[in-house]
Amino acid sequence: MARGELNGGRRGGFLSSLVYGVCGVVGVGILCGSGLAFYGMDIVDRKFDRVVETGTDILRSLPEIKESLPPALSDAFDDRRAPDYQSQLEVSVEPALGSRGGLGFTLDVSNTGDEVVSMIVVRVNYETPEGQLVHAESVYVATPIAIEGEWAGPILPGSTRRRALQVHSRQKVLTPTVEVCDIRVWEPSEPRELASR
C-alpha cells in the first residue's frame, strides 16, 4: 500500500480523535439534558395540576371549615376592607422614654366610630429634622384575634389602643410620621342557628 493512499484516507491523528470524542460526548450530553428537561417539565405540569385541584377543593370547603371552628376563630373571617373608615380613627405618635440608648415613641389609635376595627396596619416613618428617612416599620395595631405578644385583638368603638415603639439610631432627634396602610372592620354574619335552618 502506497504512502499517499494512507494519507488520502480519513484516518487522523490523536488530536482529531480527541476532538471527535469531545464533540460526541457533548452531543450526547445535550440530548440527555434535553430529555431530562422535557421529563422534568412534564412532572412539574402534572404536579401543578394536582396543586391547583387541591387549592380549589380547599376554597370550596372554606364555608364548612369556618362552621367547624369555635366562634372566637370563625368570627375572625367576618370582616371587610374599609379604607373609608379612616375618618373615624385618630392616629398619633408622641415621643416617650426609650430604653438602652434607643429613642422611644408611643403610638395611639382611637376608634371614634361605631364599628369594631378588626385590623389596622400603620406605617411609621422616622425622619431627621432635615427630612432624611432613617427608619420605617409597619405596625399591626389591631388584629382579628387576641393572642400573646403582637396580636392585640380588635379595637372596639370608643376605645384607644396604645403601642410602645423603640428606634435604635445614632440620631438624637427623630420625627415620626404615620400612614394608615390597611383597615378592616368586623362585619358579623348571620347567627349560626339561623344559618343552619
PyRosetta script that sets phi, psi and omega in degrees:
from pyrosetta import init, pose_from_sequence

init()
pose = pose_from_sequence("MARGELNGGRRGGFLSSLVYGVCGVVGVGILCGSGLAFYGMDIVDRKFDRVVETGTDILRSLPEIKESLPPALSDAFDDRRAPDYQSQLEVSVEPALGSRGGLGFTLDVSNTGDEVVSMIVVRVNYETPEGQLVHAESVYVATPIAIEGEWAGPILPGSTRRRALQVHSRQKVLTPTVEVCDIRVWEPSEPRELASR")
pose.set_psi(1, 133.4)
pose.set_omega(1, -176.6)
pose.set_phi(2, -78.1)
pose.set_psi(2, 155.9)
pose.set_omega(2, -179.3)
pose.set_phi(3, -65.1)
pose.set_psi(3, -36.3)
pose.set_omega(3, -179.4)
pose.set_phi(4, -64.1)
pose.set_psi(4, -33.5)
pose.set_omega(4, 179.7)
pose.set_phi(5, -66.4)
pose.set_psi(5, -36.7)
pose.set_omega(5, 178.8)
pose.set_phi(6, -65.7)
pose.set_psi(6, -44.6)
pose.set_omega(6, -179.3)
pose.set_phi(7, -71.2)
pose.set_psi(7, -29.4)
pose.set_omega(7, -179.7)
pose.set_phi(8, -73.0)
pose.set_psi(8, -20.6)
pose.set_omega(8, 176.9)
pose.set_phi(9, -72.8)
pose.set_psi(9, 178.2)
pose.set_omega(9, -175.7)
pose.set_phi(10, -95.0)
pose.set_psi(10, 26.1)
pose.set_omega(10, 177.7)
pose.set_phi(11, -80.5)
pose.set_psi(11, 129.8)
pose.set_omega(11, -179.0)
pose.set_phi(12, -113.5)
pose.set_psi(12, -179.6)
pose.set_omega(12, 179.6)
pose.set_phi(13, -93.7)
pose.set_psi(13, -163.5)
pose.set_omega(13, -177.6)
pose.set_phi(14, -62.9)
pose.set_psi(14, -43.4)
pose.set_omega(14, -176.9)
pose.set_phi(15, -65.5)
pose.set_psi(15, -42.9)
pose.set_omega(15, -179.9)
pose.set_phi(16, -66.6)
pose.set_psi(16, -37.3)
pose.set_omega(16, 176.6)
pose.set_phi(17, -64.0)
pose.set_psi(17, -38.7)
pose.set_omega(17, 178.2)
pose.set_phi(18, -63.6)
pose.set_psi(18, -43.2)
pose.set_omega(18, 179.5)
pose.set_phi(19, -63.6)
pose.set_psi(19, -45.4)
pose.set_omega(19, 178.6)
pose.set_phi(20, -60.9)
pose.set_psi(20, -41.7)
pose.set_omega(20, -180.0)
pose.set_phi(21, -64.5)
pose.set_psi(21, -45.5)
pose.set_omega(21, 179.4)
pose.set_phi(22, -63.0)
pose.set_psi(22, -43.3)
pose.set_omega(22, 179.0)
pose.set_phi(23, -62.9)
pose.set_psi(23, -37.9)
pose.set_omega(23, 178.1)
pose.set_phi(24, -65.2)
pose.set_psi(24, -43.2)
pose.set_omega(24, 179.1)
pose.set_phi(25, -64.2)
pose.set_psi(25, -43.2)
pose.set_omega(25, 179.1)
pose.set_phi(26, -62.3)
pose.set_psi(26, -42.9)
pose.set_omega(26, 179.2)
pose.set_phi(27, -61.7)
pose.set_psi(27, -45.4)
pose.set_omega(27, 178.0)
pose.set_phi(28, -63.7)
pose.set_psi(28, -38.7)
pose.set_omega(28, 178.2)
pose.set_phi(29, -62.4)
pose.set_psi(29, -40.6)
pose.set_omega(29, 178.5)
pose.set_phi(30, -64.8)
pose.set_psi(30, -43.6)
pose.set_omega(30, 179.5)
pose.set_phi(31, -63.2)
pose.set_psi(31, -43.6)
pose.set_omega(31, 178.8)
pose.set_phi(32, -65.5)
pose.set_psi(32, -42.3)
pose.set_omega(32, 178.7)
pose.set_phi(33, -62.2)
pose.set_psi(33, -40.7)
pose.set_omega(33, 178.3)
pose.set_phi(34, -64.1)
pose.set_psi(34, -42.5)
pose.set_omega(34, 179.0)
pose.set_phi(35, -62.2)
pose.set_psi(35, -44.4)
pose.set_omega(35, 178.2)
pose.set_phi(36, -63.6)
pose.set_psi(36, -38.9)
pose.set_omega(36, 179.4)
pose.set_phi(37, -63.6)
pose.set_psi(37, -45.4)
pose.set_omega(37, 179.0)
pose.set_phi(38, -64.5)
pose.set_psi(38, -39.4)
pose.set_omega(38, 178.1)
pose.set_phi(39, -64.1)
pose.set_psi(39, -43.4)
pose.set_omega(39, 178.1)
pose.set_phi(40, -62.8)
pose.set_psi(40, -40.1)
pose.set_omega(40, 178.3)
pose.set_phi(41, -64.7)
pose.set_psi(41, -36.4)
pose.set_omega(41, 178.2)
pose.set_phi(42, -65.0)
pose.set_psi(42, -42.7)
pose.set_omega(42, 178.7)
pose.set_phi(43, -63.6)
pose.set_psi(43, -44.9)
pose.set_omega(43, 179.7)
pose.set_phi(44, -61.3)
pose.set_psi(44, -40.0)
pose.set_omega(44, -179.8)
pose.set_phi(45, -62.7)
pose.set_psi(45, -44.3)
pose.set_omega(45, 179.8)
pose.set_phi(46, -66.8)
pose.set_psi(46, -41.6)
pose.set_omega(46, 179.5)
pose.set_phi(47, -66.0)
pose.set_psi(47, -38.8)
pose.set_omega(47, -179.6)
pose.set_phi(48, -63.3)
pose.set_psi(48, -39.7)
pose.set_omega(48, 177.2)
pose.set_phi(49, -60.4)
pose.set_psi(49, -39.4)
pose.set_omega(49, 179.0)
pose.set_phi(50, -67.1)
pose.set_psi(50, -39.8)
pose.set_omega(50, 179.0)
pose.set_phi(51, -63.4)
pose.set_psi(51, -42.5)
pose.set_omega(51, 178.9)
pose.set_phi(52, -63.1)
pose.set_psi(52, -42.0)
pose.set_omega(52, 178.4)
pose.set_phi(53, -62.4)
pose.set_psi(53, -43.4)
pose.set_omega(53, 179.5)
pose.set_phi(54, -63.3)
pose.set_psi(54, -43.9)
pose.set_omega(54, 177.9)
pose.set_phi(55, -61.2)
pose.set_psi(55, -40.5)
pose.set_omega(55, 178.2)
pose.set_phi(56, -65.0)
pose.set_psi(56, -41.9)
pose.set_omega(56, 178.0)
pose.set_phi(57, -61.9)
pose.set_psi(57, -40.3)
pose.set_omega(57, 179.2)
pose.set_phi(58, -64.1)
pose.set_psi(58, -44.0)
pose.set_omega(58, 179.6)
pose.set_phi(59, -63.0)
pose.set_psi(59, -37.5)
pose.set_omega(59, 178.9)
pose.set_phi(60, -67.6)
pose.set_psi(60, -31.0)
pose.set_omega(60, -176.7)
pose.set_phi(61, -92.0)
pose.set_psi(61, 3.8)
pose.set_omega(61, -179.6)
pose.set_phi(62, -56.8)
pose.set_psi(62, -43.3)
pose.set_omega(62, 178.9)
pose.set_phi(63, -59.1)
pose.set_psi(63, -41.1)
pose.set_omega(63, 179.4)
pose.set_phi(64, -67.0)
pose.set_psi(64, -39.7)
pose.set_omega(64, 178.1)
pose.set_phi(65, -62.2)
pose.set_psi(65, -43.4)
pose.set_omega(65, -179.5)
pose.set_phi(66, -62.4)
pose.set_psi(66, -40.9)
pose.set_omega(66, 179.9)
pose.set_phi(67, -65.2)
pose.set_psi(67, -29.9)
pose.set_omega(67, -177.1)
pose.set_phi(68, -81.6)
pose.set_psi(68, -11.3)
pose.set_omega(68, -178.9)
pose.set_phi(69, -80.2)
pose.set_psi(69, 155.8)
pose.set_omega(69, 172.5)
pose.set_phi(70, -63.9)
pose.set_psi(70, 153.8)
pose.set_omega(70, -177.6)
pose.set_phi(71, -55.5)
pose.set_psi(71, -34.7)
pose.set_omega(71, -178.6)
pose.set_phi(72, -62.3)
pose.set_psi(72, -31.5)
pose.set_omega(72, 179.3)
pose.set_phi(73, -91.5)
pose.set_psi(73, -39.7)
pose.set_omega(73, -176.9)
pose.set_phi(74, -68.2)
pose.set_psi(74, -30.6)
pose.set_omega(74, 178.2)
pose.set_phi(75, -64.6)
pose.set_psi(75, -23.1)
pose.set_omega(75, -179.8)
pose.set_phi(76, -65.9)
pose.set_psi(76, -20.9)
pose.set_omega(76, 178.8)
pose.set_phi(77, -81.7)
pose.set_psi(77, -14.9)
pose.set_omega(77, -174.4)
pose.set_phi(78, -91.6)
pose.set_psi(78, 70.6)
pose.set_omega(78, 175.9)
pose.set_phi(79, -143.7)
pose.set_psi(79, 169.3)
pose.set_omega(79, -179.6)
pose.set_phi(80, -141.8)
pose.set_psi(80, 151.1)
pose.set_omega(80, 176.6)
pose.set_phi(81, -70.1)
pose.set_psi(81, 133.9)
pose.set_omega(81, -175.2)
pose.set_phi(82, -140.5)
pose.set_psi(82, 73.9)
pose.set_omega(82, 179.1)
pose.set_phi(83, -64.2)
pose.set_psi(83, -25.4)
pose.set_omega(83, 179.8)
pose.set_phi(84, -71.3)
pose.set_psi(84, -15.7)
pose.set_omega(84, 180.0)
pose.set_phi(85, -75.4)
pose.set_psi(85, -4.2)
pose.set_omega(85, -179.9)
pose.set_phi(86, -59.9)
pose.set_psi(86, -28.8)
pose.set_omega(86, 178.7)
pose.set_phi(87, -66.4)
pose.set_psi(87, -17.0)
pose.set_omega(87, 179.0)
pose.set_phi(88, -94.3)
pose.set_psi(88, 5.2)
pose.set_omega(88, -178.5)
pose.set_phi(89, -114.0)
pose.set_psi(89, 140.3)
pose.set_omega(89, 172.8)
pose.set_phi(90, -113.3)
pose.set_psi(90, 116.4)
pose.set_omega(90, -175.8)
pose.set_phi(91, -118.2)
pose.set_psi(91, 130.0)
pose.set_omega(91, 179.2)
pose.set_phi(92, -148.1)
pose.set_psi(92, 153.4)
pose.set_omega(92, 175.9)
pose.set_phi(93, -129.0)
pose.set_psi(93, 127.4)
pose.set_omega(93, -179.3)
pose.set_phi(94, -125.0)
pose.set_psi(94, 149.3)
pose.set_omega(94, 175.6)
pose.set_phi(95, -63.3)
pose.set_psi(95, 147.8)
pose.set_omega(95, 178.6)
pose.set_phi(96, -145.7)
pose.set_psi(96, 177.4)
pose.set_omega(96, 178.3)
pose.set_phi(97, -68.9)
pose.set_psi(97, 131.5)
pose.set_omega(97, 176.1)
pose.set_phi(98, -97.2)
pose.set_psi(98, 172.9)
pose.set_omega(98, 178.0)
pose.set_phi(99, -130.8)
pose.set_psi(99, 148.9)
pose.set_omega(99, 177.4)
pose.set_phi(100, 55.3)
pose.set_psi(100, 44.2)
pose.set_omega(100, 175.3)
pose.set_phi(101, 78.7)
pose.set_psi(101, 2.9)
pose.set_omega(101, 179.4)
pose.set_phi(102, -92.2)
pose.set_psi(102, 165.9)
pose.set_omega(102, 175.5)
pose.set_phi(103, -91.6)
pose.set_psi(103, 136.7)
pose.set_omega(103, -178.5)
pose.set_phi(104, -109.4)
pose.set_psi(104, 146.3)
pose.set_omega(104, 177.3)
pose.set_phi(105, -142.1)
pose.set_psi(105, 153.6)
pose.set_omega(105, 175.8)
pose.set_phi(106, -117.3)
pose.set_psi(106, 123.1)
pose.set_omega(106, 177.9)
pose.set_phi(107, -99.2)
pose.set_psi(107, 122.2)
pose.set_omega(107, 178.5)
pose.set_phi(108, -114.7)
pose.set_psi(108, 132.7)
pose.set_omega(108, 174.7)
pose.set_phi(109, -129.4)
pose.set_psi(109, 117.0)
pose.set_omega(109, 179.9)
pose.set_phi(110, -107.8)
pose.set_psi(110, 132.3)
pose.set_omega(110, 176.9)
pose.set_phi(111, -96.7)
pose.set_psi(111, 100.1)
pose.set_omega(111, -178.3)
pose.set_phi(112, -91.3)
pose.set_psi(112, -3.8)
pose.set_omega(112, -179.6)
pose.set_phi(113, -86.7)
pose.set_psi(113, -167.1)
pose.set_omega(113, -177.7)
pose.set_phi(114, -113.7)
pose.set_psi(114, 17.5)
pose.set_omega(114, 178.5)
pose.set_phi(115, -116.3)
pose.set_psi(115, 155.4)
pose.set_omega(115, 177.0)
pose.set_phi(116, -83.5)
pose.set_psi(116, 123.9)
pose.set_omega(116, 179.8)
pose.set_phi(117, -89.1)
pose.set_psi(117, 115.2)
pose.set_omega(117, -176.2)
pose.set_phi(118, -88.8)
pose.set_psi(118, -22.6)
pose.set_omega(118, 176.9)
pose.set_phi(119, -155.8)
pose.set_psi(119, 134.7)
pose.set_omega(119, 172.1)
pose.set_phi(120, -135.9)
pose.set_psi(120, 127.9)
pose.set_omega(120, 173.4)
pose.set_phi(121, -115.0)
pose.set_psi(121, 124.3)
pose.set_omega(121, -178.0)
pose.set_phi(122, -118.1)
pose.set_psi(122, 133.5)
pose.set_omega(122, 174.5)
pose.set_phi(123, -98.8)
pose.set_psi(123, 123.0)
pose.set_omega(123, -179.8)
pose.set_phi(124, -110.3)
pose.set_psi(124, 121.9)
pose.set_omega(124, 177.3)
pose.set_phi(125, -107.2)
pose.set_psi(125, 133.9)
pose.set_omega(125, 179.3)
pose.set_phi(126, -111.6)
pose.set_psi(126, 121.2)
pose.set_omega(126, -176.2)
pose.set_phi(127, -123.3)
pose.set_psi(127, 153.8)
pose.set_omega(127, 174.3)
pose.set_phi(128, -74.1)
pose.set_psi(128, 165.9)
pose.set_omega(128, 176.1)
pose.set_phi(129, -57.8)
pose.set_psi(129, -22.5)
pose.set_omega(129, 178.2)
pose.set_phi(130, -84.3)
pose.set_psi(130, -2.7)
pose.set_omega(130, 177.9)
pose.set_phi(131, 93.3)
pose.set_psi(131, 11.0)
pose.set_omega(131, 179.8)
pose.set_phi(132, -85.5)
pose.set_psi(132, 129.2)
pose.set_omega(132, 179.6)
pose.set_phi(133, -74.1)
pose.set_psi(133, 124.5)
pose.set_omega(133, -178.3)
pose.set_phi(134, -104.8)
pose.set_psi(134, -40.7)
pose.set_omega(134, -175.8)
pose.set_phi(135, -153.0)
pose.set_psi(135, 149.2)
pose.set_omega(135, 176.2)
pose.set_phi(136, -144.0)
pose.set_psi(136, 146.4)
pose.set_omega(136, 178.4)
pose.set_phi(137, -150.8)
pose.set_psi(137, 150.2)
pose.set_omega(137, 174.4)
pose.set_phi(138, -99.2)
pose.set_psi(138, 131.1)
pose.set_omega(138, -176.1)
pose.set_phi(139, -120.5)
pose.set_psi(139, 124.6)
pose.set_omega(139, 173.9)
pose.set_phi(140, -87.0)
pose.set_psi(140, 101.5)
pose.set_omega(140, -176.6)
pose.set_phi(141, -80.3)
pose.set_psi(141, -39.4)
pose.set_omega(141, 176.9)
pose.set_phi(142, -124.4)
pose.set_psi(142, 143.4)
pose.set_omega(142, 179.0)
pose.set_phi(143, -132.1)
pose.set_psi(143, 156.1)
pose.set_omega(143, -176.0)
pose.set_phi(144, -60.5)
pose.set_psi(144, -34.2)
pose.set_omega(144, 178.5)
pose.set_phi(145, -130.2)
pose.set_psi(145, 156.7)
pose.set_omega(145, -179.0)
pose.set_phi(146, -99.5)
pose.set_psi(146, 121.9)
pose.set_omega(146, 176.5)
pose.set_phi(147, -133.8)
pose.set_psi(147, 171.0)
pose.set_omega(147, 177.9)
pose.set_phi(148, -57.9)
pose.set_psi(148, 149.6)
pose.set_omega(148, 171.8)
pose.set_phi(149, 83.2)
pose.set_psi(149, -127.0)
pose.set_omega(149, -172.2)
pose.set_phi(150, -74.0)
pose.set_psi(150, -17.4)
pose.set_omega(150, -178.6)
pose.set_phi(151, -87.3)
pose.set_psi(151, 91.7)
pose.set_omega(151, -173.5)
pose.set_phi(152, -87.2)
pose.set_psi(152, -14.0)
pose.set_omega(152, -179.7)
pose.set_phi(153, 94.5)
pose.set_psi(153, 177.2)
pose.set_omega(153, -179.1)
pose.set_phi(154, -71.7)
pose.set_psi(154, 165.0)
pose.set_omega(154, 176.8)
pose.set_phi(155, -108.1)
pose.set_psi(155, 120.5)
pose.set_omega(155, -179.0)
pose.set_phi(156, -78.4)
pose.set_psi(156, 160.0)
pose.set_omega(156, 177.5)
pose.set_phi(157, -57.3)
pose.set_psi(157, 136.0)
pose.set_omega(157, 179.4)
pose.set_phi(158, 80.4)
pose.set_psi(158, 3.4)
pose.set_omega(158, -177.8)
pose.set_phi(159, -101.5)
pose.set_psi(159, 158.8)
pose.set_omega(159, 177.5)
pose.set_phi(160, -124.3)
pose.set_psi(160, 131.5)
pose.set_omega(160, 177.0)
pose.set_phi(161, -105.3)
pose.set_psi(161, 131.3)
pose.set_omega(161, 179.8)
pose.set_phi(162, -116.5)
pose.set_psi(162, 137.9)
pose.set_omega(162, 176.9)
pose.set_phi(163, -130.7)
pose.set_psi(163, 134.8)
pose.set_omega(163, 176.0)
pose.set_phi(164, -90.2)
pose.set_psi(164, 129.7)
pose.set_omega(164, -178.9)
pose.set_phi(165, -117.5)
pose.set_psi(165, 144.1)
pose.set_omega(165, 178.6)
pose.set_phi(166, -125.4)
pose.set_psi(166, 137.1)
pose.set_omega(166, 175.9)
pose.set_phi(167, -130.2)
pose.set_psi(167, 126.3)
pose.set_omega(167, 176.1)
pose.set_phi(168, -101.3)
pose.set_psi(168, 113.0)
pose.set_omega(168, -176.3)
pose.set_phi(169, -149.3)
pose.set_psi(169, 154.0)
pose.set_omega(169, 175.2)
pose.set_phi(170, -73.5)
pose.set_psi(170, -19.6)
pose.set_omega(170, 178.7)
pose.set_phi(171, -71.6)
pose.set_psi(171, 138.7)
pose.set_omega(171, 179.6)
pose.set_phi(172, -86.4)
pose.set_psi(172, -23.9)
pose.set_omega(172, -179.2)
pose.set_phi(173, -129.8)
pose.set_psi(173, 125.8)
pose.set_omega(173, 175.7)
pose.set_phi(174, -131.6)
pose.set_psi(174, 141.1)
pose.set_omega(174, 178.7)
pose.set_phi(175, -106.1)
pose.set_psi(175, 118.1)
pose.set_omega(175, 179.3)
pose.set_phi(176, -87.8)
pose.set_psi(176, 141.9)
pose.set_omega(176, 171.1)
pose.set_phi(177, -126.8)
pose.set_psi(177, 146.3)
pose.set_omega(177, -176.5)
pose.set_phi(178, -118.1)
pose.set_psi(178, 147.1)
pose.set_omega(178, 176.2)
pose.set_phi(179, -136.2)
pose.set_psi(179, 124.1)
pose.set_omega(179, 177.0)
pose.set_phi(180, -80.1)
pose.set_psi(180, 119.5)
pose.set_omega(180, -175.4)
pose.set_phi(181, -94.2)
pose.set_psi(181, -37.1)
pose.set_omega(181, -176.4)
pose.set_phi(182, -151.9)
pose.set_psi(182, 140.0)
pose.set_omega(182, 177.5)
pose.set_phi(183, -134.4)
pose.set_psi(183, 132.4)
pose.set_omega(183, 173.0)
pose.set_phi(184, -130.2)
pose.set_psi(184, 138.1)
pose.set_omega(184, 178.7)
pose.set_phi(185, -117.0)
pose.set_psi(185, 149.5)
pose.set_omega(185, -177.7)
pose.set_phi(186, -73.9)
pose.set_psi(186, 133.0)
pose.set_omega(186, 179.1)
pose.set_phi(187, -127.9)
pose.set_psi(187, 94.4)
pose.set_omega(187, -173.6)
pose.set_phi(188, -62.6)
pose.set_psi(188, 140.0)
pose.set_omega(188, 176.6)
pose.set_phi(189, -87.1)
pose.set_psi(189, -175.6)
pose.set_omega(189, 179.3)
pose.set_phi(190, -65.0)
pose.set_psi(190, 148.8)
pose.set_omega(190, 175.1)
pose.set_phi(191, -57.5)
pose.set_psi(191, 149.0)
pose.set_omega(191, -175.3)
pose.set_phi(192, -62.5)
pose.set_psi(192, -33.8)
pose.set_omega(192, -178.7)
pose.set_phi(193, -64.9)
pose.set_psi(193, -41.1)
pose.set_omega(193, -179.8)
pose.set_phi(194, -71.7)
pose.set_psi(194, -38.5)
pose.set_omega(194, -176.8)
pose.set_phi(195, -68.5)
pose.set_psi(195, -27.2)
pose.set_omega(195, -177.4)
pose.set_phi(196, -81.5)
pose.set_psi(196, -11.4)
pose.set_omega(196, -178.5)
pose.set_phi(197, -79.6)
pose.dump_pdb("model.pdb")
